[in-house]
Amino acid sequence: MAAARPLSRDRILKAAFAIADKRGLEAVTMRSVAGRLDVEAMSLYHHVPSKKAMLNGLVDLLIQVAAMPAGEVTAEEWIRGTAAGLRSLAQQHPRLVPLLSTRPVPLDDPASALPFEAGLAAFTRSGYGLADGFAALQAVAVALLAMTQLEATATLEEGTEEESALAALPVEEFPLLHQVLEAPAGLDEFWQTLVDGLVRGLTS
């Protein structure tokens, strides 16, 4: 009989990730993760001291899964690469995306800090002072996280149709909004407009 694999923080976080990916964040508990790993719940505490620590670890793992730019890149490359990574994350793991906007980035794992160091370096190389460069990085992150949440919601609701409340507005008072409803823009256009706007506004 093969020896049982030893527990580790990495194994625990990956098990929690898999549970959240399939059943949502509310399904992630010490008991459910222990059950997936076929161990006693108490044994998890030697590696992950609390559920809070587990969720913090999932944020680190999400950042790494997003594969945001982490090398020497320009500010434009960082913005576009970060947008692409976050959008892909939202499409592949939509149930985990709320973690990114409801919990601070803990950066317990140095690998998770690399994209932020790369972004800050990119902005400072382009002429920003350190404080202004960090503000630019934060502005990009906040804007892209909003779109990431929208993408995740759309992914989970794919295939369902919901009538917009705008349809009830009087056509004579809101002709342009009704025209938009007849040929609505999609998420591709939203992403493109946002990313292009960030690039123009922060790198020109």
GROMACS elastic network, one bead per residue, 0.5 to 0.9 nm:
[ bonds ]
;  ai    aj funct       b0    kb
    1     4     6  0.89781   500
    2     5     6  0.87690   500
    3     6     6  0.87367   500
    4     7     6  0.89202   500
    6    11     6  0.88119   500
    7    10     6  0.83118   500
    7    11     6  0.64234   500
    7    12     6  0.71996   500
    7    37     6  0.85467   500
    7    39     6  0.88967   500
    7    43     6  0.82976   500
    7    44     6  0.77372   500
    7    47     6  0.78305   500
    8    11     6  0.52615   500
    8    12     6  0.62724   500
    8    13     6  0.86619   500
    8    44     6  0.84375   500
    8    46     6  0.88033   500
    8    47     6  0.61705   500
    8    48     6  0.87243   500
    9    12     6  0.51439   500
    9    13     6  0.61226   500
    9    14     6  0.85725   500
    9    44     6  0.83629   500
    9    46     6  0.89084   500
    9    47     6  0.52511   500
    9    48     6  0.63436   500
    9    54     6  0.87891   500
    9    57     6  0.86461   500
   10    13     6  0.52488   500
   10    14     6  0.61590   500
   10    15     6  0.86086   500
   10    57     6  0.89343   500
   11    14     6  0.51884   500
   11    15     6  0.61746   500
   11    16     6  0.86670   500
   11    37     6  0.83761   500
   12    15     6  0.51473   500
   12    16     6  0.62418   500
   12    17     6  0.85735   500
   12    33     6  0.69667   500
   12    34     6  0.81007   500
   12    37     6  0.77394   500
   12    44     6  0.74364   500
   12    47     6  0.81273   500
   12    48     6  0.78760   500
   12    54     6  0.81568   500
   13    16     6  0.50109   500
   13    17     6  0.60006   500
   13    18     6  0.85917   500
   13    33     6  0.86251   500
   13    48     6  0.87568   500
   13    54     6  0.66283   500
   13    55     6  0.84311   500
   13    57     6  0.65736   500
   13    58     6  0.62679   500
   13    61     6  0.77754   500
   14    18     6  0.61899   500
   14    19     6  0.86916   500
   14    58     6  0.82161   500
   14    61     6  0.82852   500
   15    18     6  0.51530   500
   15    19     6  0.63543   500
   15    20     6  0.87424   500
   15    33     6  0.60137   500
   15    34     6  0.85554   500
   15    36     6  0.66871   500
   15    37     6  0.71121   500
   16    19     6  0.51528   500
   16    20     6  0.62009   500
   16    21     6  0.84576   500
   16    25     6  0.87274   500
   16    27     6  0.89073   500
   16    28     6  0.60068   500
   16    29     6  0.80278   500
   16    30     6  0.87334   500
   16    32     6  0.81559   500
   16    33     6  0.56519   500
   16    36     6  0.85735   500
   16    54     6  0.78564   500
   16    55     6  0.85527   500
   16    58     6  0.77162   500
   17    20     6  0.52233   500
   17    21     6  0.59427   500
   17    22     6  0.86903   500
   17    25     6  0.87044   500
   17    28     6  0.83190   500
   17    58     6  0.66976   500
   17    61     6  0.83525   500
   17    62     6  0.87619   500
   17    96     6  0.78637   500
   18    21     6  0.50092   500
   18    22     6  0.63640   500
   18    23     6  0.85295   500
   19    22     6  0.54073   500
   19    23     6  0.58279   500
   19    24     6  0.69980   500
   19    25     6  0.77541   500
   19    27     6  0.67752   500
   19    28     6  0.63302   500
   19    32     6  0.79840   500
   19    33     6  0.75028   500
   19    36     6  0.83059   500
   20    23     6  0.52199   500
   20    26     6  0.75263   500
   20    27     6  0.63854   500
   20    28     6  0.60967   500
   20    93     6  0.87762   500
   20    95     6  0.64956   500
   20    96     6  0.63542   500
   21    24     6  0.60006   500
   21    25     6  0.78429   500
   21    92     6  0.88248   500
   21    93     6  0.58939   500
   21    94     6  0.75001   500
   21    95     6  0.57259   500
   21    96     6  0.63791   500
   22    93     6  0.88160   500
   22    95     6  0.77333   500
   23    26     6  0.77677   500
   23    27     6  0.60128   500
   23    28     6  0.84115   500
   23    95     6  0.78291   500
   24    27     6  0.56985   500
   24    28     6  0.74459   500
   24    95     6  0.53090   500
   24    96     6  0.70145   500
   25    28     6  0.54052   500
   25    29     6  0.87753   500
   25    55     6  0.89515   500
   25    95     6  0.68496   500
   25    96     6  0.65795   500
   25    98     6  0.86204   500
   25    99     6  0.83715   500
   26    29     6  0.77077   500
   27    32     6  0.72160   500
   28    31     6  0.81929   500
   28    32     6  0.62171   500
   28    33     6  0.66940   500
   28    51     6  0.84301   500
   28    55     6  0.87121   500
   29    32     6  0.51517   500
   29    33     6  0.61417   500
   29    34     6  0.83954   500
   29    51     6  0.68149   500
   30    33     6  0.53073   500
   30    34     6  0.60377   500
   30    35     6  0.85432   500
   30    41     6  0.58137   500
   30    42     6  0.82652   500
   30    44     6  0.73336   500
   30    45     6  0.87185   500
   30    50     6  0.80357   500
   30    51     6  0.65858   500
   30    54     6  0.86902   500
   31    34     6  0.50895   500
   31    35     6  0.60737   500
   31    36     6  0.86799   500
   31    40     6  0.78423   500
   31    41     6  0.53128   500
   31    42     6  0.87385   500
   32    35     6  0.50122   500
   32    36     6  0.62777   500
   32    37     6  0.87157   500
   32    41     6  0.83073   500
   33    36     6  0.51242   500
   33    37     6  0.63404   500
   33    38     6  0.85077   500
   33    39     6  0.87391   500
   33    41     6  0.77293   500
   33    44     6  0.85855   500
   34    37     6  0.50711   500
   34    38     6  0.58619   500
   34    39     6  0.51393   500
   34    40     6  0.57956   500
   34    42     6  0.84001   500
   34    43     6  0.80974   500
   34    44     6  0.70386   500
   35    39     6  0.62233   500
   35    40     6  0.74237   500
   35    41     6  0.76737   500
   36    39     6  0.79203   500
   37    40     6  0.86800   500
   39    42     6  0.84796   500
   39    43     6  0.69893   500
   39    44     6  0.82172   500
   40    43     6  0.55720   500
   40    44     6  0.75047   500
   41    44     6  0.56429   500
   41    45     6  0.76400   500
   42    45     6  0.57133   500
   42    46     6  0.79196   500
   43    46     6  0.60004   500
   43    47     6  0.79740   500
   44    47     6  0.56635   500
   44    48     6  0.58905   500
   44    49     6  0.74737   500
   44    50     6  0.87112   500
   45    50     6  0.66786   500
   46    49     6  0.65141   500
   48    51     6  0.76231   500
   48    52     6  0.89152   500
   48    53     6  0.61066   500
   48    54     6  0.60817   500
   48    57     6  0.87647   500
   49    52     6  0.82214   500
   49    53     6  0.63231   500
   49    54     6  0.78597   500
   50    53     6  0.51485   500
   50    54     6  0.63596   500
   50    55     6  0.88025   500
   51    55     6  0.62183   500
   51    56     6  0.85350   500
   52    55     6  0.51783   500
   52    56     6  0.61585   500
   52    57     6  0.85437   500
   53    57     6  0.60972   500
   53    58     6  0.86402   500
   54    57     6  0.50082   500
   54    58     6  0.63094   500
   54    59     6  0.88789   500
   55    59     6  0.64839   500
   55    60     6  0.88823   500
   55    99     6  0.77550   500
   55   103     6  0.84106   500
   56    59     6  0.51878   500
   56    60     6  0.66453   500
   56    61     6  0.88026   500
   56    99     6  0.86059   500
   56   103     6  0.74618   500
   56   104     6  0.80748   500
   56   105     6  0.74263   500
   56   106     6  0.60175   500
   56   107     6  0.83422   500
   56   108     6  0.79477   500
   57    60     6  0.51075   500
   57    61     6  0.62356   500
   57    62     6  0.86267   500
   57   106     6  0.77261   500
   57   107     6  0.83677   500
   57   108     6  0.71986   500
   57   109     6  0.80425   500
   58    62     6  0.59817   500
   58    63     6  0.85898   500
   58    96     6  0.84865   500
   58    99     6  0.79842   500
   59    62     6  0.50404   500
   59    63     6  0.63241   500
   59    64     6  0.87247   500
   59    96     6  0.87456   500
   59    99     6  0.64222   500
   59   100     6  0.63879   500
   59   103     6  0.78305   500
   59   104     6  0.83591   500
   59   105     6  0.64807   500
   59   106     6  0.73349   500
   59   107     6  0.82191   500
   59   112     6  0.87968   500
   60    63     6  0.52934   500
   60    64     6  0.64581   500
   60    65     6  0.87861   500
   60   105     6  0.71528   500
   60   106     6  0.69587   500
   60   107     6  0.60179   500
   60   108     6  0.70313   500
   60   109     6  0.64829   500
   60   110     6  0.89778   500
   60   111     6  0.81738   500
   60   112     6  0.55269   500
   60   113     6  0.86066   500
   61    64     6  0.51154   500
   61    65     6  0.61431   500
   61    66     6  0.86290   500
   61   109     6  0.85912   500
   61   112     6  0.75460   500
   62    66     6  0.61303   500
   62    67     6  0.88522   500
   62    89     6  0.78237   500
   62    93     6  0.89685   500
   62    96     6  0.78973   500
   62    97     6  0.81825   500
   62    99     6  0.87554   500
   62   100     6  0.81028   500
   62   112     6  0.87328   500
   63    66     6  0.51415   500
   63    67     6  0.67947   500
   63    68     6  0.73062   500
   63    85     6  0.89454   500
   63    86     6  0.84606   500
   63    89     6  0.89260   500
   63   100     6  0.86525   500
   63   105     6  0.89316   500
   63   111     6  0.88432   500
   63   112     6  0.59277   500
   63   113     6  0.87755   500
   63   115     6  0.85293   500
   64    67     6  0.53565   500
   64    68     6  0.74260   500
   64   111     6  0.71206   500
   64   112     6  0.58807   500
   64   115     6  0.89365   500
   65    68     6  0.83454   500
   65    85     6  0.82700   500
   65    89     6  0.71355   500
   66    82     6  0.80206   500
   66    84     6  0.84623   500
   66    86     6  0.55972   500
   66    87     6  0.83242   500
   66    88     6  0.70289   500
   66    89     6  0.54341   500
   66    90     6  0.89276   500
   67    70     6  0.80093   500
   67    81     6  0.85596   500
   67    82     6  0.79323   500
   67    85     6  0.57127   500
   67    86     6  0.82722   500
   67    89     6  0.88934   500
   67   115     6  0.83418   500
   68    78     6  0.77913   500
   68    81     6  0.60225   500
   68    83     6  0.81142   500
   68    84     6  0.79713   500
   68    85     6  0.54118   500
   68    86     6  0.75898   500
   68   114     6  0.88520   500
   68   115     6  0.58243   500
   68   116     6  0.88720   500
   69    72     6  0.82608   500
   69    73     6  0.74189   500
   69    77     6  0.78908   500
   69    78     6  0.58367   500
   69    79     6  0.86937   500
   69    81     6  0.58297   500
   69    82     6  0.63296   500
   69    85     6  0.83857   500
   69   114     6  0.82525   500
   69   115     6  0.54692   500
   69   116     6  0.86525   500
   69   118     6  0.70114   500
   69   119     6  0.78162   500
   70    73     6  0.79345   500
   70    78     6  0.83840   500
   70   113     6  0.87115   500
   70   114     6  0.52732   500
   70   116     6  0.75605   500
   70   117     6  0.75162   500
   70   118     6  0.52238   500
   70   119     6  0.77462   500
   71   114     6  0.79236   500
   71   115     6  0.76080   500
   71   117     6  0.89396   500
   71   118     6  0.59300   500
   71   119     6  0.89552   500
   72   118     6  0.63506   500
   72   119     6  0.87594   500
   72   121     6  0.79033   500
   72   122     6  0.72608   500
   73    76     6  0.80116   500
   73    77     6  0.58369   500
   73    78     6  0.61533   500
   73   118     6  0.71550   500
   73   119     6  0.78923   500
   73   121     6  0.84664   500
   73   122     6  0.60961   500
   74    77     6  0.50849   500
   74    78     6  0.61425   500
   74    79     6  0.86690   500
   74   119     6  0.82853   500
   74   121     6  0.87095   500
   74   122     6  0.51732   500
   74   123     6  0.75958   500
   74   125     6  0.79686   500
   74   126     6  0.75771   500
   75    78     6  0.50273   500
   75    79     6  0.62111   500
   75    80     6  0.86520   500
   75   119     6  0.67347   500
   75   120     6  0.85557   500
   75   121     6  0.84618   500
   75   123     6  0.54477   500
   75   124     6  0.88077   500
   75   125     6  0.83027   500
   75   126     6  0.69950   500
   75   199     6  0.79674   500
   75   202     6  0.82152   500
   75   203     6  0.66644   500
   76    79     6  0.51704   500
   76    80     6  0.61478   500
   76    81     6  0.83227   500
   76   122     6  0.84837   500
   76   198     6  0.86917   500
   76   199     6  0.57497   500
   76   200     6  0.88207   500
   76   202     6  0.84648   500
   76   203     6  0.66329   500
   77    80     6  0.52349   500
   77    81     6  0.57283   500
   77    82     6  0.82209   500
   77   122     6  0.88031   500
   78    81     6  0.51259   500
   78    82     6  0.58362   500
   78    83     6  0.84015   500
   78   115     6  0.84801   500
   78   118     6  0.77519   500
   78   119     6  0.59907   500
   78   122     6  0.73468   500
   79    82     6  0.52560   500
   79    83     6  0.61733   500
   79    84     6  0.86800   500
   79   119     6  0.80509   500
   79   137     6  0.87298   500
   79   140     6  0.71202   500
   79   141     6  0.88669   500
   79   195     6  0.71674   500
   79   198     6  0.76216   500
   79   199     6  0.69654   500
   80    83     6  0.51225   500
   80    84     6  0.61883   500
   80    85     6  0.86315   500
   80   195     6  0.65965   500
   80   196     6  0.85330   500
   80   199     6  0.80782   500
   81    84     6  0.51042   500
   81    85     6  0.61201   500
   81    86     6  0.86011   500
   82    85     6  0.51062   500
   82    86     6  0.61060   500
   82    87     6  0.84832   500
   82   115     6  0.84624   500
   82   141     6  0.85070   500
   82   144     6  0.81843   500
   83    86     6  0.52772   500
   83    87     6  0.60495   500
   83    88     6  0.85389   500
   83   141     6  0.89598   500
   83   144     6  0.63102   500
   83   145     6  0.88265   500
   83   147     6  0.89135   500
   83   148     6  0.83466   500
   83   191     6  0.80331   500
   83   195     6  0.72226   500
   84    87     6  0.52268   500
   84    88     6  0.61634   500
   84    89     6  0.85885   500
   85    88     6  0.52330   500
   85    89     6  0.61874   500
   85    90     6  0.87433   500
   86    90     6  0.61978   500
   86    91     6  0.86913   500
   86   144     6  0.76129   500
   86   145     6  0.76699   500
   86   147     6  0.88479   500
   86   148     6  0.61091   500
   87    90     6  0.50877   500
   87    91     6  0.63038   500
   87    92     6  0.86967   500
   87   144     6  0.86902   500
   87   147     6  0.79846   500
   87   148     6  0.57297   500
   87   151     6  0.68409   500
   87   152     6  0.82602   500
   87   191     6  0.87200   500
   88    91     6  0.51526   500
   88    92     6  0.61608   500
   88    93     6  0.83386   500
   88   148     6  0.88958   500
   89    92     6  0.52457   500
   89    93     6  0.55983   500
   89    94     6  0.71168   500
   89    96     6  0.88835   500
   89    97     6  0.77271   500
   89   148     6  0.81062   500
   89   152     6  0.83898   500
   90    93     6  0.54151   500
   90    95     6  0.81616   500
   90    96     6  0.81151   500
   90    97     6  0.62549   500
   90   148     6  0.58409   500
   90   149     6  0.71281   500
   90   150     6  0.85899   500
   90   151     6  0.58831   500
   90   153     6  0.84065   500
   90   155     6  0.75711   500
   91    94     6  0.58644   500
   91   148     6  0.88326   500
   91   151     6  0.68022   500
   91   152     6  0.60477   500
   91   154     6  0.87179   500
   91   155     6  0.59795   500
   91   156     6  0.86758   500
   92   152     6  0.85653   500
   92   155     6  0.85495   500
   93    96     6  0.58142   500
   93    97     6  0.69425   500
   93   152     6  0.76966   500
   94    97     6  0.53924   500
   94    98     6  0.81371   500
   94   148     6  0.88659   500
   94   149     6  0.80275   500
   94   151     6  0.78965   500
   94   153     6  0.70188   500
   94   154     6  0.88842   500
   94   155     6  0.67286   500
   94   156     6  0.67168   500
   95    98     6  0.70617   500
   95    99     6  0.88246   500
   95   152     6  0.72660   500
   95   153     6  0.85600   500
   95   156     6  0.78813   500
   96    99     6  0.59085   500
   96   100     6  0.79302   500
   96   152     6  0.87626   500
   97   100     6  0.56682   500
   97   101     6  0.75756   500
   97   145     6  0.87807   500
   97   148     6  0.73962   500
   97   149     6  0.63796   500
   97   152     6  0.67321   500
   98   101     6  0.55503   500
   98   102     6  0.61280   500
   98   103     6  0.84660   500
   98   149     6  0.68576   500
   98   152     6  0.86878   500
   99   102     6  0.52091   500
   99   103     6  0.57369   500
   99   104     6  0.86224   500
  100   103     6  0.59979   500
  100   104     6  0.73506   500
  100   105     6  0.73845   500
  100   145     6  0.74197   500
  100   149     6  0.88777   500
  101   104     6  0.74734   500
  101   142     6  0.85523   500
  101   145     6  0.69200   500
  101   146     6  0.82246   500
  101   149     6  0.82979   500
  103   106     6  0.82421   500
  104   107     6  0.89988   500
  105   108     6  0.86183   500
  105   112     6  0.88056   500
  106   109     6  0.81832   500
  106   112     6  0.87886   500
  107   110     6  0.62985   500
  107   111     6  0.79745   500
  107   112     6  0.55968   500
  107   113     6  0.57265   500
  108   111     6  0.87409   500
  108   112     6  0.77069   500
  108   113     6  0.85045   500
  109   112     6  0.56184   500
  109   113     6  0.72595   500
  110   113     6  0.52344   500
  110   114     6  0.68159   500
  111   114     6  0.55007   500
  111   115     6  0.81827   500
  112   115     6  0.67968   500
  112   116     6  0.79862   500
  113   116     6  0.54530   500
  113   117     6  0.62985   500
  113   118     6  0.86965   500
  114   117     6  0.51257   500
  114   118     6  0.60970   500
  114   119     6  0.86089   500
  115   119     6  0.61044   500
  115   120     6  0.86217   500
  116   120     6  0.60943   500
  116   121     6  0.84131   500
  116   137     6  0.78790   500
  117   120     6  0.52023   500
  117   121     6  0.60546   500
  117   122     6  0.85141   500
  118   121     6  0.51063   500
  118   122     6  0.60744   500
  118   123     6  0.87416   500
  119   122     6  0.50060   500
  119   123     6  0.63145   500
  119   124     6  0.86606   500
  119   133     6  0.85580   500
  119   134     6  0.85356   500
  119   137     6  0.65371   500
  120   123     6  0.52598   500
  120   124     6  0.62002   500
  120   125     6  0.85584   500
  120   130     6  0.76646   500
  120   133     6  0.59392   500
  120   134     6  0.59951   500
  120   136     6  0.84764   500
  120   137     6  0.65053   500
  121   124     6  0.51687   500
  121   125     6  0.60317   500
  121   126     6  0.85778   500
  121   130     6  0.87607   500
  121   133     6  0.81997   500
  122   125     6  0.51992   500
  122   126     6  0.63182   500
  122   133     6  0.84614   500
  123   126     6  0.50848   500
  123   127     6  0.66813   500
  123   128     6  0.56952   500
  123   129     6  0.82199   500
  123   130     6  0.83410   500
  123   132     6  0.85717   500
  123   133     6  0.52031   500
  123   134     6  0.79648   500
  123   136     6  0.75769   500
  123   137     6  0.76828   500
  123   202     6  0.86898   500
  123   203     6  0.82480   500
  124   127     6  0.52779   500
  124   129     6  0.58476   500
  124   130     6  0.62265   500
  124   132     6  0.84434   500
  124   133     6  0.57610   500
  124   134     6  0.87047   500
  125   128     6  0.70560   500
  125   129     6  0.89933   500
  126   203     6  0.74338   500
  127   133     6  0.84503   500
  128   131     6  0.79618   500
  128   132     6  0.57916   500
  128   133     6  0.50779   500
  128   134     6  0.87721   500
  128   136     6  0.87063   500
  129   132     6  0.52663   500
  129   133     6  0.57392   500
  129   134     6  0.84371   500
  130   133     6  0.50518   500
  130   134     6  0.61499   500
  130   135     6  0.86299   500
  131   134     6  0.51940   500
  131   135     6  0.62770   500
  131   136     6  0.87257   500
  132   136     6  0.61754   500
  132   137     6  0.86021   500
  133   136     6  0.50350   500
  133   137     6  0.61985   500
  133   138     6  0.86119   500
  134   138     6  0.61343   500
  134   139     6  0.85656   500
  135   138     6  0.50600   500
  135   139     6  0.61178   500
  135   140     6  0.86655   500
  136   139     6  0.50685   500
  136   140     6  0.62698   500
  136   141     6  0.86311   500
  136   202     6  0.70911   500
  137   140     6  0.52284   500
  137   141     6  0.62131   500
  137   142     6  0.87443   500
  138   141     6  0.50207   500
  138   142     6  0.61455   500
  138   143     6  0.85896   500
  139   142     6  0.53016   500
  139   143     6  0.62196   500
  139   144     6  0.85766   500
  139   198     6  0.89056   500
  140   143     6  0.52754   500
  140   144     6  0.60390   500
  140   145     6  0.84340   500
  140   195     6  0.88739   500
  140   198     6  0.69966   500
  141   144     6  0.52565   500
  141   145     6  0.59480   500
  141   146     6  0.86557   500
  142   145     6  0.52111   500
  142   146     6  0.64346   500
  142   147     6  0.89800   500
  143   146     6  0.54056   500
  143   147     6  0.67346   500
  143   148     6  0.88102   500
  143   194     6  0.79886   500
  143   198     6  0.87584   500
  144   147     6  0.51324   500
  144   148     6  0.60302   500
  144   149     6  0.86758   500
  144   191     6  0.85950   500
  144   194     6  0.80926   500
  144   195     6  0.81721   500
  145   149     6  0.61867   500
  145   150     6  0.85937   500
  146   149     6  0.52875   500
  146   150     6  0.64051   500
  146   151     6  0.87527   500
  147   151     6  0.61062   500
  147   152     6  0.85529   500
  147   187     6  0.87028   500
  147   190     6  0.81100   500
  147   191     6  0.71570   500
  147   194     6  0.85954   500
  148   151     6  0.50408   500
  148   152     6  0.61416   500
  148   153     6  0.86271   500
  149   152     6  0.50098   500
  149   153     6  0.61485   500
  149   154     6  0.85577   500
  150   153     6  0.51832   500
  150   154     6  0.61825   500
  150   155     6  0.85986   500
  150   187     6  0.85108   500
  151   154     6  0.50923   500
  151   155     6  0.61000   500
  151   156     6  0.87146   500
  151   187     6  0.72379   500
  152   155     6  0.50412   500
  152   156     6  0.63131   500
  152   157     6  0.86338   500
  153   156     6  0.52341   500
  153   157     6  0.61619   500
  153   158     6  0.84677   500
  154   157     6  0.50564   500
  154   158     6  0.57808   500
  154   187     6  0.87838   500
  155   158     6  0.51662   500
  155   159     6  0.89108   500
  156   159     6  0.87858   500
  157   160     6  0.57178   500
  157   161     6  0.83572   500
  158   161     6  0.82663   500
  163   166     6  0.84353   500
  163   167     6  0.74100   500
  164   167     6  0.57394   500
  164   168     6  0.80594   500
  164   181     6  0.81959   500
  165   168     6  0.57533   500
  165   169     6  0.75721   500
  166   169     6  0.54162   500
  166   170     6  0.89107   500
  166   174     6  0.89558   500
  166   177     6  0.73508   500
  166   178     6  0.74325   500
  166   181     6  0.79004   500
  167   170     6  0.81153   500
  167   171     6  0.84634   500
  167   177     6  0.86325   500
  167   178     6  0.68740   500
  167   181     6  0.75180   500
  168   171     6  0.84877   500
  169   172     6  0.87793   500
  169   173     6  0.77080   500
  169   174     6  0.67794   500
  169   177     6  0.88242   500
  169   178     6  0.82786   500
  170   173     6  0.55514   500
  170   174     6  0.62146   500
  170   175     6  0.81592   500
  170   178     6  0.89209   500
  171   174     6  0.51240   500
  171   175     6  0.51605   500
  171   176     6  0.85571   500
  171   177     6  0.83675   500
  171   178     6  0.65472   500
  172   175     6  0.58106   500
  173   176     6  0.88807   500
  174   177     6  0.55323   500
  174   178     6  0.64582   500
  174   179     6  0.88791   500
  175   178     6  0.52281   500
  175   179     6  0.63001   500
  175   180     6  0.88171   500
  176   180     6  0.63125   500
  176   181     6  0.87350   500
  177   180     6  0.50385   500
  177   181     6  0.63533   500
  177   182     6  0.88416   500
  178   182     6  0.64117   500
  178   183     6  0.89571   500
  179   182     6  0.51583   500
  179   183     6  0.66696   500
  179   184     6  0.82260   500
  180   183     6  0.52908   500
  180   184     6  0.51076   500
  180   185     6  0.75609   500
  181   184     6  0.51177   500
  181   185     6  0.86438   500
  185   188     6  0.79857   500
  185   189     6  0.61358   500
  185   190     6  0.73262   500
  186   189     6  0.55282   500
  186   190     6  0.65048   500
  186   191     6  0.88797   500
  187   191     6  0.60138   500
  187   192     6  0.83898   500
  188   191     6  0.53192   500
  188   192     6  0.61382   500
  188   193     6  0.86000   500
  189   192     6  0.50758   500
  189   193     6  0.59957   500
  189   194     6  0.84808   500
  190   193     6  0.52827   500
  190   194     6  0.61481   500
  190   195     6  0.85639   500
  191   194     6  0.52267   500
  191   195     6  0.59997   500
  191   196     6  0.83598   500
  192   195     6  0.53132   500
  192   196     6  0.59148   500
  192   197     6  0.83166   500
  193   196     6  0.53014   500
  193   197     6  0.59804   500
  193   198     6  0.86077   500
  194   197     6  0.50980   500
  194   198     6  0.61918   500
  194   199     6  0.86452   500
  195   198     6  0.51096   500
  195   199     6  0.61548   500
  195   200     6  0.85919   500
  196   199     6  0.50973   500
  196   200     6  0.61081   500
  196   201     6  0.84397   500
  197   200     6  0.51690   500
  197   201     6  0.59052   500
  197   202     6  0.83615   500
  198   201     6  0.51182   500
  198   202     6  0.58213   500
  198   203     6  0.79300   500
  199   202     6  0.54274   500
  199   203     6  0.54611   500
  199   204     6  0.73214   500
  200   203     6  0.56889   500
  200   204     6  0.53300   500
  201   204     6  0.62454   500
